[in-house]
Amino acid sequence: MKIQKEVLNRVCEYLGLDLDSEPCRQVQNYLNSNPNCDVFVDNLKKTVQIYKVTEGCEELPDDVCRKLFTNLKLNEPKPSDKEK
């Protein structure tokens, strides 16, 4: 619930609208009807934190990379993707 309020405040601030405006009420209704919103936003924040912490780190060894992608249920990047 705390994350929903944070998201609502940021969206309305970005739009330059008051929290009681119709568009902000619609955003609030959406957030209230989406129980996974908190989980999504929390996971997104963690992903950004991980990215910031690992930025500039050496490339992971292939076995570590494979395990990571397997655990995250992602397709392993092609060798050409790693070079980009």
PyMOL Python script that loads the backbone (N, CA, C, O; Angstrom):
from pymol import cmd

cmd.read_pdbstr("""\
ATOM      1  N   MET A   1       0.822  -1.206   0.000  1.00  0.00           N
ATOM      2  CA  MET A   1       0.000   0.000   0.000  1.00  0.00           C
ATOM      3  C   MET A   1       0.863   1.265   0.000  1.00  0.00           C
ATOM      4  O   MET A   1       0.524   2.256  -0.648  1.00  0.00           O
ATOM      5  N   LYS A   2       1.984   1.221   0.737  1.00  0.00           N
ATOM      6  CA  LYS A   2       2.873   2.376   0.781  1.00  0.00           C
ATOM      7  C   LYS A   2       3.414   2.685  -0.616  1.00  0.00           C
ATOM      8  O   LYS A   2       3.496   3.844  -1.022  1.00  0.00           O
ATOM      9  N   ILE A   3       3.780   1.626  -1.340  1.00  0.00           N
ATOM     10  CA  ILE A   3       4.316   1.814  -2.685  1.00  0.00           C
ATOM     11  C   ILE A   3       3.260   2.417  -3.592  1.00  0.00           C
ATOM     12  O   ILE A   3       3.578   3.266  -4.425  1.00  0.00           O
ATOM     13  N   GLN A   4       2.007   1.995  -3.449  1.00  0.00           N
ATOM     14  CA  GLN A   4       0.935   2.548  -4.280  1.00  0.00           C
ATOM     15  C   GLN A   4       0.812   4.050  -4.061  1.00  0.00           C
ATOM     16  O   GLN A   4       0.638   4.802  -5.020  1.00  0.00           O
ATOM     17  N   LYS A   5       0.901   4.491  -2.817  1.00  0.00           N
ATOM     18  CA  LYS A   5       0.817   5.924  -2.529  1.00  0.00           C
ATOM     19  C   LYS A   5       1.999   6.664  -3.142  1.00  0.00           C
ATOM     20  O   LYS A   5       1.847   7.765  -3.672  1.00  0.00           O
ATOM     21  N   GLU A   6       3.172   6.053  -3.065  1.00  0.00           N
ATOM     22  CA  GLU A   6       4.371   6.656  -3.637  1.00  0.00           C
ATOM     23  C   GLU A   6       4.221   6.786  -5.156  1.00  0.00           C
ATOM     24  O   GLU A   6       4.547   7.824  -5.731  1.00  0.00           O
ATOM     25  N   VAL A   7       3.729   5.731  -5.795  1.00  0.00           N
ATOM     26  CA  VAL A   7       3.528   5.755  -7.248  1.00  0.00           C
ATOM     27  C   VAL A   7       2.502   6.818  -7.609  1.00  0.00           C
ATOM     28  O   VAL A   7       2.720   7.600  -8.534  1.00  0.00           O
ATOM     29  N   LEU A   8       1.397   6.854  -6.895  1.00  0.00           N
ATOM     30  CA  LEU A   8       0.347   7.832  -7.153  1.00  0.00           C
ATOM     31  C   LEU A   8       0.888   9.256  -7.014  1.00  0.00           C
ATOM     32  O   LEU A   8       0.641  10.103  -7.872  1.00  0.00           O
ATOM     33  N   ASN A   9       1.617   9.513  -5.945  1.00  0.00           N
ATOM     34  CA  ASN A   9       2.184  10.848  -5.734  1.00  0.00           C
ATOM     35  C   ASN A   9       3.125  11.241  -6.867  1.00  0.00           C
ATOM     36  O   ASN A   9       3.084  12.373  -7.350  1.00  0.00           O
ATOM     37  N   ARG A  10       3.962  10.316  -7.284  1.00  0.00           N
ATOM     38  CA  ARG A  10       4.923  10.632  -8.353  1.00  0.00           C
ATOM     39  C   ARG A  10       4.235  10.857  -9.689  1.00  0.00           C
ATOM     40  O   ARG A  10       4.594  11.775 -10.427  1.00  0.00           O
ATOM     41  N   VAL A  11       3.252  10.027 -10.005  1.00  0.00           N
ATOM     42  CA  VAL A  11       2.536  10.182 -11.279  1.00  0.00           C
ATOM     43  C   VAL A  11       1.819  11.527 -11.311  1.00  0.00           C
ATOM     44  O   VAL A  11       1.915  12.263 -12.293  1.00  0.00           O
ATOM     45  N   CYS A  12       1.107  11.843 -10.248  1.00  0.00           N
ATOM     46  CA  CYS A  12       0.361  13.101 -10.215  1.00  0.00           C
ATOM     47  C   CYS A  12       1.301  14.308 -10.220  1.00  0.00           C
ATOM     48  O   CYS A  12       1.015  15.324 -10.854  1.00  0.00           O
ATOM     49  N   GLU A  13       2.414  14.186  -9.514  1.00  0.00           N
ATOM     50  CA  GLU A  13       3.398  15.265  -9.512  1.00  0.00           C
ATOM     51  C   GLU A  13       3.962  15.453 -10.919  1.00  0.00           C
ATOM     52  O   GLU A  13       4.108  16.582 -11.388  1.00  0.00           O
ATOM     53  N   TYR A  14       4.276  14.353 -11.585  1.00  0.00           N
ATOM     54  CA  TYR A  14       4.815  14.416 -12.948  1.00  0.00           C
ATOM     55  C   TYR A  14       3.818  15.080 -13.894  1.00  0.00           C
ATOM     56  O   TYR A  14       4.193  15.861 -14.768  1.00  0.00           O
ATOM     57  N   LEU A  15       2.535  14.753 -13.700  1.00  0.00           N
ATOM     58  CA  LEU A  15       1.494  15.326 -14.550  1.00  0.00           C
ATOM     59  C   LEU A  15       1.137  16.753 -14.145  1.00  0.00           C
ATOM     60  O   LEU A  15       0.448  17.458 -14.883  1.00  0.00           O
ATOM     61  N   GLY A  16       1.607  17.179 -12.972  1.00  0.00           N
ATOM     62  CA  GLY A  16       1.293  18.516 -12.490  1.00  0.00           C
ATOM     63  C   GLY A  16      -0.149  18.641 -12.027  1.00  0.00           C
ATOM     64  O   GLY A  16      -0.759  19.703 -12.146  1.00  0.00           O
ATOM     65  N   LEU A  17      -0.692  17.548 -11.499  1.00  0.00           N
ATOM     66  CA  LEU A  17      -2.097  17.519 -11.079  1.00  0.00           C
ATOM     67  C   LEU A  17      -2.212  17.310  -9.582  1.00  0.00           C
ATOM     68  O   LEU A  17      -1.321  16.744  -8.948  1.00  0.00           O
ATOM     69  N   ASP A  18      -3.323  17.775  -9.024  1.00  0.00           N
ATOM     70  CA  ASP A  18      -3.621  17.525  -7.619  1.00  0.00           C
ATOM     71  C   ASP A  18      -4.062  16.083  -7.441  1.00  0.00           C
ATOM     72  O   ASP A  18      -4.607  15.471  -8.360  1.00  0.00           O
ATOM     73  N   LEU A  19      -3.822  15.544  -6.247  1.00  0.00           N
ATOM     74  CA  LEU A  19      -4.200  14.162  -5.964  1.00  0.00           C
ATOM     75  C   LEU A  19      -5.698  13.919  -6.104  1.00  0.00           C
ATOM     76  O   LEU A  19      -6.125  12.800  -6.392  1.00  0.00           O
ATOM     77  N   ASP A  20      -6.498  14.968  -5.900  1.00  0.00           N
ATOM     78  CA  ASP A  20      -7.953  14.789  -5.989  1.00  0.00           C
ATOM     79  C   ASP A  20      -8.491  15.040  -7.400  1.00  0.00           C
ATOM     80  O   ASP A  20      -9.706  15.031  -7.602  1.00  0.00           O
ATOM     81  N   SER A  21      -7.612  15.263  -8.373  1.00  0.00           N
ATOM     82  CA  SER A  21      -8.068  15.463  -9.752  1.00  0.00           C
ATOM     83  C   SER A  21      -8.571  14.139 -10.337  1.00  0.00           C
ATOM     84  O   SER A  21      -8.213  13.064  -9.855  1.00  0.00           O
ATOM     85  N   GLU A  22      -9.390  14.225 -11.360  1.00  0.00           N
ATOM     86  CA  GLU A  22      -9.974  13.021 -11.967  1.00  0.00           C
ATOM     87  C   GLU A  22      -8.905  12.055 -12.493  1.00  0.00           C
ATOM     88  O   GLU A  22      -8.987  10.860 -12.205  1.00  0.00           O
ATOM     89  N   PRO A  23      -7.904  12.526 -13.254  1.00  0.00           N
ATOM     90  CA  PRO A  23      -6.889  11.575 -13.733  1.00  0.00           C
ATOM     91  C   PRO A  23      -6.158  10.865 -12.584  1.00  0.00           C
ATOM     92  O   PRO A  23      -5.864   9.673 -12.677  1.00  0.00           O
ATOM     93  N   CYS A  24      -5.867  11.593 -11.510  1.00  0.00           N
ATOM     94  CA  CYS A  24      -5.187  10.976 -10.374  1.00  0.00           C
ATOM     95  C   CYS A  24      -6.096   9.991  -9.644  1.00  0.00           C
ATOM     96  O   CYS A  24      -5.628   8.970  -9.143  1.00  0.00           O
ATOM     97  N   ARG A  25      -7.370  10.287  -9.584  1.00  0.00           N
ATOM     98  CA  ARG A  25      -8.320   9.335  -8.986  1.00  0.00           C
ATOM     99  C   ARG A  25      -8.385   8.065  -9.832  1.00  0.00           C
ATOM    100  O   ARG A  25      -8.505   6.965  -9.292  1.00  0.00           O
ATOM    101  N   GLN A  26      -8.307   8.211 -11.148  1.00  0.00           N
ATOM    102  CA  GLN A  26      -8.314   7.037 -12.026  1.00  0.00           C
ATOM    103  C   GLN A  26      -7.061   6.193 -11.808  1.00  0.00           C
ATOM    104  O   GLN A  26      -7.134   4.964 -11.787  1.00  0.00           O
ATOM    105  N   VAL A  27      -5.918   6.846 -11.646  1.00  0.00           N
ATOM    106  CA  VAL A  27      -4.680   6.123 -11.361  1.00  0.00           C
ATOM    107  C   VAL A  27      -4.814   5.395 -10.028  1.00  0.00           C
ATOM    108  O   VAL A  27      -4.422   4.235  -9.903  1.00  0.00           O
ATOM    109  N   GLN A  28      -5.368   6.081  -9.041  1.00  0.00           N
ATOM    110  CA  GLN A  28      -5.546   5.467  -7.726  1.00  0.00           C
ATOM    111  C   GLN A  28      -6.478   4.257  -7.813  1.00  0.00           C
ATOM    112  O   GLN A  28      -6.208   3.225  -7.198  1.00  0.00           O
ATOM    113  N   ASN A  29      -7.557   4.373  -8.563  1.00  0.00           N
ATOM    114  CA  ASN A  29      -8.478   3.245  -8.741  1.00  0.00           C
ATOM    115  C   ASN A  29      -7.771   2.063  -9.389  1.00  0.00           C
ATOM    116  O   ASN A  29      -7.976   0.913  -9.001  1.00  0.00           O
ATOM    117  N   TYR A  30      -6.935   2.359 -10.385  1.00  0.00           N
ATOM    118  CA  TYR A  30      -6.179   1.291 -11.047  1.00  0.00           C
ATOM    119  C   TYR A  30      -5.248   0.606 -10.051  1.00  0.00           C
ATOM    120  O   TYR A  30      -5.204  -0.621  -9.968  1.00  0.00           O
ATOM    121  N   LEU A  31      -4.508   1.414  -9.299  1.00  0.00           N
ATOM    122  CA  LEU A  31      -3.563   0.847  -8.335  1.00  0.00           C
ATOM    123  C   LEU A  31      -4.284   0.017  -7.277  1.00  0.00           C
ATOM    124  O   LEU A  31      -3.791  -1.036  -6.871  1.00  0.00           O
ATOM    125  N   ASN A  32      -5.439   0.481  -6.834  1.00  0.00           N
ATOM    126  CA  ASN A  32      -6.211  -0.251  -5.833  1.00  0.00           C
ATOM    127  C   ASN A  32      -6.752  -1.567  -6.371  1.00  0.00           C
ATOM    128  O   ASN A  32      -6.912  -2.532  -5.624  1.00  0.00           O
ATOM    129  N   SER A  33      -7.035  -1.603  -7.678  1.00  0.00           N
ATOM    130  CA  SER A  33      -7.609  -2.815  -8.264  1.00  0.00           C
ATOM    131  C   SER A  33      -6.538  -3.795  -8.729  1.00  0.00           C
ATOM    132  O   SER A  33      -6.868  -4.899  -9.163  1.00  0.00           O
ATOM    133  N   ASN A  34      -5.266  -3.419  -8.649  1.00  0.00           N
ATOM    134  CA  ASN A  34      -4.183  -4.275  -9.100  1.00  0.00           C
ATOM    135  C   ASN A  34      -3.345  -4.701  -7.902  1.00  0.00           C
ATOM    136  O   ASN A  34      -2.432  -3.979  -7.501  1.00  0.00           O
ATOM    137  N   PRO A  35      -3.643  -5.863  -7.323  1.00  0.00           N
ATOM    138  CA  PRO A  35      -2.946  -6.284  -6.106  1.00  0.00           C
ATOM    139  C   PRO A  35      -1.459  -6.567  -6.316  1.00  0.00           C
ATOM    140  O   PRO A  35      -0.698  -6.595  -5.348  1.00  0.00           O
ATOM    141  N   ASN A  36      -1.035  -6.776  -7.551  1.00  0.00           N
ATOM    142  CA  ASN A  36       0.371  -7.070  -7.802  1.00  0.00           C
ATOM    143  C   ASN A  36       1.205  -5.820  -8.052  1.00  0.00           C
ATOM    144  O   ASN A  36       2.407  -5.921  -8.299  1.00  0.00           O
ATOM    145  N   CYS A  37       0.596  -4.666  -7.993  1.00  0.00           N
ATOM    146  CA  CYS A  37       1.316  -3.422  -8.262  1.00  0.00           C
ATOM    147  C   CYS A  37       2.475  -3.245  -7.286  1.00  0.00           C
ATOM    148  O   CYS A  37       3.585  -2.918  -7.706  1.00  0.00           O
ATOM    149  N   ASP A  38       2.241  -3.453  -6.010  1.00  0.00           N
ATOM    150  CA  ASP A  38       3.299  -3.303  -5.008  1.00  0.00           C
ATOM    151  C   ASP A  38       4.457  -4.237  -5.312  1.00  0.00           C
ATOM    152  O   ASP A  38       5.621  -3.842  -5.237  1.00  0.00           O
ATOM    153  N   VAL A  39       4.137  -5.471  -5.654  1.00  0.00           N
ATOM    154  CA  VAL A  39       5.167  -6.465  -5.947  1.00  0.00           C
ATOM    155  C   VAL A  39       5.963  -6.044  -7.177  1.00  0.00           C
ATOM    156  O   VAL A  39       7.192  -6.116  -7.183  1.00  0.00           O
ATOM    157  N   PHE A  40       5.258  -5.603  -8.220  1.00  0.00           N
ATOM    158  CA  PHE A  40       5.923  -5.184  -9.449  1.00  0.00           C
ATOM    159  C   PHE A  40       6.869  -4.008  -9.193  1.00  0.00           C
ATOM    160  O   PHE A  40       8.027  -4.031  -9.609  1.00  0.00           O
ATOM    161  N   VAL A  41       6.370  -2.994  -8.512  1.00  0.00           N
ATOM    162  CA  VAL A  41       7.188  -1.803  -8.251  1.00  0.00           C
ATOM    163  C   VAL A  41       8.373  -2.167  -7.360  1.00  0.00           C
ATOM    164  O   VAL A  41       9.484  -1.690  -7.592  1.00  0.00           O
ATOM    165  N   ASP A  42       8.156  -2.995  -6.358  1.00  0.00           N
ATOM    166  CA  ASP A  42       9.239  -3.404  -5.474  1.00  0.00           C
ATOM    167  C   ASP A  42      10.308  -4.179  -6.250  1.00  0.00           C
ATOM    168  O   ASP A  42      11.501  -3.936  -6.068  1.00  0.00           O
ATOM    169  N   ASN A  43       9.893  -5.098  -7.106  1.00  0.00           N
ATOM    170  CA  ASN A  43      10.843  -5.861  -7.916  1.00  0.00           C
ATOM    171  C   ASN A  43      11.595  -4.961  -8.894  1.00  0.00           C
ATOM    172  O   ASN A  43      12.789  -5.147  -9.130  1.00  0.00           O
ATOM    173  N   LEU A  44      10.896  -3.998  -9.452  1.00  0.00           N
ATOM    174  CA  LEU A  44      11.542  -3.062 -10.365  1.00  0.00           C
ATOM    175  C   LEU A  44      12.608  -2.245  -9.634  1.00  0.00           C
ATOM    176  O   LEU A  44      13.702  -2.039 -10.161  1.00  0.00           O
ATOM    177  N   LYS A  45      12.296  -1.784  -8.432  1.00  0.00           N
ATOM    178  CA  LYS A  45      13.268  -1.028  -7.635  1.00  0.00           C
ATOM    179  C   LYS A  45      14.500  -1.874  -7.334  1.00  0.00           C
ATOM    180  O   LYS A  45      15.629  -1.392  -7.426  1.00  0.00           O
ATOM    181  N   LYS A  46      14.276  -3.148  -6.969  1.00  0.00           N
ATOM    182  CA  LYS A  46      15.396  -4.039  -6.667  1.00  0.00           C
ATOM    183  C   LYS A  46      16.252  -4.273  -7.912  1.00  0.00           C
ATOM    184  O   LYS A  46      17.480  -4.318  -7.831  1.00  0.00           O
ATOM    185  N   THR A  47      15.597  -4.422  -9.054  1.00  0.00           N
ATOM    186  CA  THR A  47      16.328  -4.625 -10.304  1.00  0.00           C
ATOM    187  C   THR A  47      17.199  -3.423 -10.618  1.00  0.00           C
ATOM    188  O   THR A  47      18.351  -3.579 -11.021  1.00  0.00           O
ATOM    189  N   VAL A  48      16.663  -2.233 -10.438  1.00  0.00           N
ATOM    190  CA  VAL A  48      17.432  -1.011 -10.685  1.00  0.00           C
ATOM    191  C   VAL A  48      18.608  -0.931  -9.720  1.00  0.00           C
ATOM    192  O   VAL A  48      19.711  -0.555 -10.115  1.00  0.00           O
ATOM    193  N   GLN A  49      18.377  -1.282  -8.458  1.00  0.00           N
ATOM    194  CA  GLN A  49      19.461  -1.259  -7.471  1.00  0.00           C
ATOM    195  C   GLN A  49      20.570  -2.229  -7.857  1.00  0.00           C
ATOM    196  O   GLN A  49      21.752  -1.895  -7.784  1.00  0.00           O
ATOM    197  N   ILE A  50      20.179  -3.437  -8.270  1.00  0.00           N
ATOM    198  CA  ILE A  50      21.169  -4.435  -8.679  1.00  0.00           C
ATOM    199  C   ILE A  50      21.957  -3.917  -9.875  1.00  0.00           C
ATOM    200  O   ILE A  50      23.180  -4.051  -9.925  1.00  0.00           O
ATOM    201  N   TYR A  51      21.264  -3.334 -10.826  1.00  0.00           N
ATOM    202  CA  TYR A  51      21.937  -2.807 -12.011  1.00  0.00           C
ATOM    203  C   TYR A  51      22.947  -1.730 -11.624  1.00  0.00           C
ATOM    204  O   TYR A  51      24.071  -1.716 -12.127  1.00  0.00           O
ATOM    205  N   LYS A  52      22.544  -0.829 -10.730  1.00  0.00           N
ATOM    206  CA  LYS A  52      23.443   0.251 -10.325  1.00  0.00           C
ATOM    207  C   LYS A  52      24.661  -0.285  -9.596  1.00  0.00           C
ATOM    208  O   LYS A  52      25.771   0.210  -9.789  1.00  0.00           O
ATOM    209  N   VAL A  53      24.459  -1.292  -8.759  1.00  0.00           N
ATOM    210  CA  VAL A  53      25.565  -1.858  -7.988  1.00  0.00           C
ATOM    211  C   VAL A  53      26.535  -2.604  -8.902  1.00  0.00           C
ATOM    212  O   VAL A  53      27.748  -2.543  -8.702  1.00  0.00           O
ATOM    213  N   THR A  54      26.005  -3.309  -9.902  1.00  0.00           N
ATOM    214  CA  THR A  54      26.861  -4.125 -10.761  1.00  0.00           C
ATOM    215  C   THR A  54      27.383  -3.381 -11.974  1.00  0.00           C
ATOM    216  O   THR A  54      28.203  -3.917 -12.718  1.00  0.00           O
ATOM    217  N   GLU A  55      26.930  -2.171 -12.188  1.00  0.00           N
ATOM    218  CA  GLU A  55      27.407  -1.401 -13.329  1.00  0.00           C
ATOM    219  C   GLU A  55      28.918  -1.210 -13.212  1.00  0.00           C
ATOM    220  O   GLU A  55      29.428  -0.787 -12.174  1.00  0.00           O
ATOM    221  N   GLY A  56      29.607  -1.524 -14.273  1.00  0.00           N
ATOM    222  CA  GLY A  56      31.045  -1.393 -14.268  1.00  0.00           C
ATOM    223  C   GLY A  56      31.777  -2.622 -13.760  1.00  0.00           C
ATOM    224  O   GLY A  56      33.007  -2.663 -13.791  1.00  0.00           O
ATOM    225  N   CYS A  57      31.041  -3.626 -13.291  1.00  0.00           N
ATOM    226  CA  CYS A  57      31.675  -4.866 -12.853  1.00  0.00           C
ATOM    227  C   CYS A  57      32.146  -5.649 -14.069  1.00  0.00           C
ATOM    228  O   CYS A  57      31.674  -5.449 -15.188  1.00  0.00           O
ATOM    229  N   GLU A  58      33.074  -6.529 -13.821  1.00  0.00           N
ATOM    230  CA  GLU A  58      33.540  -7.408 -14.891  1.00  0.00           C
ATOM    231  C   GLU A  58      32.396  -8.298 -15.366  1.00  0.00           C
ATOM    232  O   GLU A  58      31.409  -8.502 -14.659  1.00  0.00           O
ATOM    233  N   GLU A  59      32.551  -8.814 -16.561  1.00  0.00           N
ATOM    234  CA  GLU A  59      31.557  -9.736 -17.093  1.00  0.00           C
ATOM    235  C   GLU A  59      31.563 -11.010 -16.261  1.00  0.00           C
ATOM    236  O   GLU A  59      32.619 -11.473 -15.832  1.00  0.00           O
ATOM    237  N   LEU A  60      30.382 -11.574 -16.034  1.00  0.00           N
ATOM    238  CA  LEU A  60      30.255 -12.794 -15.255  1.00  0.00           C
ATOM    239  C   LEU A  60      30.809 -13.986 -16.028  1.00  0.00           C
ATOM    240  O   LEU A  60      30.709 -14.026 -17.255  1.00  0.00           O
ATOM    241  N   PRO A  61      31.389 -14.953 -15.329  1.00  0.00           N
ATOM    242  CA  PRO A  61      31.787 -16.189 -16.001  1.00  0.00           C
ATOM    243  C   PRO A  61      30.556 -16.872 -16.602  1.00  0.00           C
ATOM    244  O   PRO A  61      29.448 -16.729 -16.084  1.00  0.00           O
ATOM    245  N   ASP A  62      30.753 -17.609 -17.688  1.00  0.00           N
ATOM    246  CA  ASP A  62      29.633 -18.225 -18.402  1.00  0.00           C
ATOM    247  C   ASP A  62      28.767 -19.100 -17.508  1.00  0.00           C
ATOM    248  O   ASP A  62      27.542 -19.063 -17.623  1.00  0.00           O
ATOM    249  N   ASP A  63      29.378 -19.896 -16.610  1.00  0.00           N
ATOM    250  CA  ASP A  63      28.578 -20.787 -15.763  1.00  0.00           C
ATOM    251  C   ASP A  63      27.709 -19.994 -14.791  1.00  0.00           C
ATOM    252  O   ASP A  63      26.570 -20.375 -14.522  1.00  0.00           O
ATOM    253  N   VAL A  64      28.238 -18.904 -14.269  1.00  0.00           N
ATOM    254  CA  VAL A  64      27.458 -18.054 -13.357  1.00  0.00           C
ATOM    255  C   VAL A  64      26.321 -17.392 -14.127  1.00  0.00           C
ATOM    256  O   VAL A  64      25.195 -17.314 -13.638  1.00  0.00           O
ATOM    257  N   CYS A  65      26.617 -16.920 -15.323  1.00  0.00           N
ATOM    258  CA  CYS A  65      25.602 -16.279 -16.163  1.00  0.00           C
ATOM    259  C   CYS A  65      24.469 -17.259 -16.485  1.00  0.00           C
ATOM    260  O   CYS A  65      23.293 -16.904 -16.404  1.00  0.00           O
ATOM    261  N   ARG A  66      24.831 -18.493 -16.850  1.00  0.00           N
ATOM    262  CA  ARG A  66      23.810 -19.521 -17.162  1.00  0.00           C
ATOM    263  C   ARG A  66      22.915 -19.784 -15.954  1.00  0.00           C
ATOM    264  O   ARG A  66      21.693 -19.853 -16.085  1.00  0.00           O
ATOM    265  N   LYS A  67      23.528 -19.930 -14.776  1.00  0.00           N
ATOM    266  CA  LYS A  67      22.749 -20.192 -13.556  1.00  0.00           C
ATOM    267  C   LYS A  67      21.810 -19.028 -13.248  1.00  0.00           C
ATOM    268  O   LYS A  67      20.657 -19.233 -12.869  1.00  0.00           O
ATOM    269  N   LEU A  68      22.309 -17.819 -13.413  1.00  0.00           N
ATOM    270  CA  LEU A  68      21.488 -16.637 -13.158  1.00  0.00           C
ATOM    271  C   LEU A  68      20.282 -16.612 -14.080  1.00  0.00           C
ATOM    272  O   LEU A  68      19.153 -16.426 -13.627  1.00  0.00           O
ATOM    273  N   PHE A  69      20.516 -16.797 -15.364  1.00  0.00           N
ATOM    274  CA  PHE A  69      19.415 -16.773 -16.325  1.00  0.00           C
ATOM    275  C   PHE A  69      18.453 -17.925 -16.099  1.00  0.00           C
ATOM    276  O   PHE A  69      17.247 -17.759 -16.285  1.00  0.00           O
ATOM    277  N   THR A  70      18.951 -19.080 -15.704  1.00  0.00           N
ATOM    278  CA  THR A  70      18.079 -20.219 -15.407  1.00  0.00           C
ATOM    279  C   THR A  70      17.197 -19.911 -14.206  1.00  0.00           C
ATOM    280  O   THR A  70      15.991 -20.154 -14.236  1.00  0.00           O
ATOM    281  N   ASN A  71      17.801 -19.374 -13.148  1.00  0.00           N
ATOM    282  CA  ASN A  71      17.028 -19.053 -11.941  1.00  0.00           C
ATOM    283  C   ASN A  71      15.999 -17.961 -12.177  1.00  0.00           C
ATOM    284  O   ASN A  71      14.931 -17.963 -11.565  1.00  0.00           O
ATOM    285  N   LEU A  72      16.320 -17.030 -13.064  1.00  0.00           N
ATOM    286  CA  LEU A  72      15.377 -15.950 -13.376  1.00  0.00           C
ATOM    287  C   LEU A  72      14.386 -16.344 -14.477  1.00  0.00           C
ATOM    288  O   LEU A  72      13.505 -15.570 -14.851  1.00  0.00           O
ATOM    289  N   LYS A  73      14.560 -17.586 -14.991  1.00  0.00           N
ATOM    290  CA  LYS A  73      13.691 -18.096 -16.059  1.00  0.00           C
ATOM    291  C   LYS A  73      13.715 -17.183 -17.278  1.00  0.00           C
ATOM    292  O   LYS A  73      12.675 -16.846 -17.845  1.00  0.00           O
ATOM    293  N   LEU A  74      14.926 -16.793 -17.666  1.00  0.00           N
ATOM    294  CA  LEU A  74      15.135 -15.942 -18.827  1.00  0.00           C
ATOM    295  C   LEU A  74      15.909 -16.717 -19.882  1.00  0.00           C
ATOM    296  O   LEU A  74      16.634 -17.660 -19.565  1.00  0.00           O
ATOM    297  N   ASN A  75      15.752 -16.318 -21.123  1.00  0.00           N
ATOM    298  CA  ASN A  75      16.568 -16.898 -22.179  1.00  0.00           C
ATOM    299  C   ASN A  75      17.977 -16.352 -22.040  1.00  0.00           C
ATOM    300  O   ASN A  75      18.185 -15.155 -21.846  1.00  0.00           O
ATOM    301  N   GLU A  76      18.926 -17.245 -22.143  1.00  0.00           N
ATOM    302  CA  GLU A  76      20.325 -16.827 -22.038  1.00  0.00           C
ATOM    303  C   GLU A  76      20.695 -15.975 -23.245  1.00  0.00           C
ATOM    304  O   GLU A  76      20.345 -16.320 -24.374  1.00  0.00           O
ATOM    305  N   PRO A  77      21.397 -14.867 -23.024  1.00  0.00           N
ATOM    306  CA  PRO A  77      21.752 -14.015 -24.159  1.00  0.00           C
ATOM    307  C   PRO A  77      22.695 -14.733 -25.112  1.00  0.00           C
ATOM    308  O   PRO A  77      23.500 -15.565 -24.694  1.00  0.00           O
ATOM    309  N   LYS A  78      22.593 -14.411 -26.370  1.00  0.00           N
ATOM    310  CA  LYS A  78      23.489 -14.959 -27.381  1.00  0.00           C
ATOM    311  C   LYS A  78      24.854 -14.299 -27.206  1.00  0.00           C
ATOM    312  O   LYS A  78      24.935 -13.185 -26.688  1.00  0.00           O
ATOM    313  N   PRO A  79      25.930 -14.970 -27.632  1.00  0.00           N
ATOM    314  CA  PRO A  79      27.260 -14.363 -27.494  1.00  0.00           C
ATOM    315  C   PRO A  79      27.343 -12.965 -28.088  1.00  0.00           C
ATOM    316  O   PRO A  79      28.031 -12.103 -27.541  1.00  0.00           O
ATOM    317  N   SER A  80      26.649 -12.724 -29.205  1.00  0.00           N
ATOM    318  CA  SER A  80      26.693 -11.405 -29.827  1.00  0.00           C
ATOM    319  C   SER A  80      26.000 -10.357 -28.946  1.00  0.00           C
ATOM    320  O   SER A  80      26.363  -9.181 -28.986  1.00  0.00           O
ATOM    321  N   ASP A  81      24.995 -10.780 -28.144  1.00  0.00           N
ATOM    322  CA  ASP A  81      24.293  -9.856 -27.249  1.00  0.00           C
ATOM    323  C   ASP A  81      25.208  -9.417 -26.102  1.00  0.00           C
ATOM    324  O   ASP A  81      25.128  -8.278 -25.642  1.00  0.00           O
ATOM    325  N   LYS A  82      26.072 -10.318 -25.645  1.00  0.00           N
ATOM    326  CA  LYS A  82      26.974  -9.995 -24.537  1.00  0.00           C
ATOM    327  C   LYS A  82      27.993  -8.943 -24.931  1.00  0.00           C
ATOM    328  O   LYS A  82      28.433  -8.149 -24.099  1.00  0.00           O
ATOM    329  N   GLU A  83      28.362  -8.939 -26.187  1.00  0.00           N
ATOM    330  CA  GLU A  83      29.384  -8.017 -26.664  1.00  0.00           C
ATOM    331  C   GLU A  83      28.874  -6.594 -26.799  1.00  0.00           C
ATOM    332  O   GLU A  83      29.672  -5.659 -26.862  1.00  0.00           O
ATOM    333  N   LYS A  84      27.574  -6.411 -26.843  1.00  0.00           N
ATOM    334  CA  LYS A  84      26.985  -5.075 -27.043  1.00  0.00           C
ATOM    335  C   LYS A  84      27.088  -4.226 -25.816  1.00  0.00           C
ATOM    336  O   LYS A  84      26.641  -3.079 -25.820  1.00  0.00           O
TER     337      LYS A  84
END
""", "prot")
cmd.dss("prot")
cmd.show_as("cartoon", "prot")
cmd.util.cbc("prot")
cmd.orient("prot")
